[in-house]
Amino acid sequence: MTSGKLPSDLRLRVLALIVDFRTSADAARLSRQVARSDTAGIDLTVCHVDNGNDVPVALTEEEHRHGIRLIRLPSNGGYGSGIRAAIARAAAGETYDAYWFLNSDLEVENDTLTKLTDVLRDHPEAGAVGPTVLWGRGPRVWGARGVVSPLLGMTAMTPWPQGGELPHWSYIPGCSMLVRREAYEEVGGIPDRYGMYYEETELSVQLQQAGWSLHVEPDAKVYHGVNSRDAGVPARHHAFYFTRNNLYFWKRNFSIPPLLQLPRTLAVVFKDVVIPLRHARSPAEALDRLRFVGMGLLDAFPFLTHRHTPRERRHFDLRSPEDEPAS
């Protein structure tokens, strides 16, 4: 880890990246909201990232007025892949002090960014900082500190009302994560091998292993739509990627053998995917999600046994039938 110290009078250059795959209306709304944020002491660039949408995104008139940039990627390689490619495009010939990763289903308060950047100014050892994440627009806290438990082979999202530096092992929710560029580059950036889920967990683990600290600023708030569930039912992409990547994350980062991790993964999947299927609207919907859990397990074995990285499935559609627009 190098110093990372930023002069107090320096205007921080922040690149905000809003990754959009089949969420274009939300991404456009959020990009406008972020562009209108308080930017005292900040030079902010906001990018709407078209991550290989079926219909290419065009910026709205209001996005144009706010100076929002469009980065159009040719295909969807997942959340981490979209961020990496967008940074490579946006940072060509330019230098930023920090990158702000944002899910398109968020709402942010006007002063969220300034409160997060204040942490980077005040704590030169901080590699990344996150806000308090709340459910929807209500007062209920979704999480702030992710707990990484190598002993149990589990992760969990918890509040962190006291704020400040997070203990080992922790992670910052990837839905809103401000990362110091120097720290990001030192660990090789966000991984692009997962598709979705566990990218921010691995990035956080790598930052801490490299000597950087992670922080939460509880007074900075964002509101999370949580689009991995519809009426309490896990989406197909959640059932598949959460199952597959749980196995991969623990082997890659903590060398936990698959035979040891498999029963723990099944326990986590039962809690987070299977039990919520009691809210399924039909037996067919529940069976559909269980099928994608099975696909996630099957897709895990090639890279667990042969040290391959996960591959992106191309031959089935992760969209749920109920997600499709009515004709």
Protein Blocks (a to p, Z undefined) as FASTA:
>chain_A
ZZkpacfklccddddddddehilmmmmmmmmmmmmpccehiacddddddehiabacdddf
klmmnopacdddfbdebjklmmmmmmmmmmgopacfbdcdddfkbccdfklmmmmmmmmm
mmmmbmbdcddddehjbfbdfbjbdcddfknopacddddfkgpjddddddddfkbccddf
klmmmnopaafklopghilmmmmmmmmmnopacdddfkbccddeklmbgehiacfklmmm
mmmmmmmmmmmmnopafklmmmmmmmmmmmmmmmmmmmpcbfklmmmmmmmmmmmmmmmm
mmmmnopacdddfkbcfbdfklpccZZ
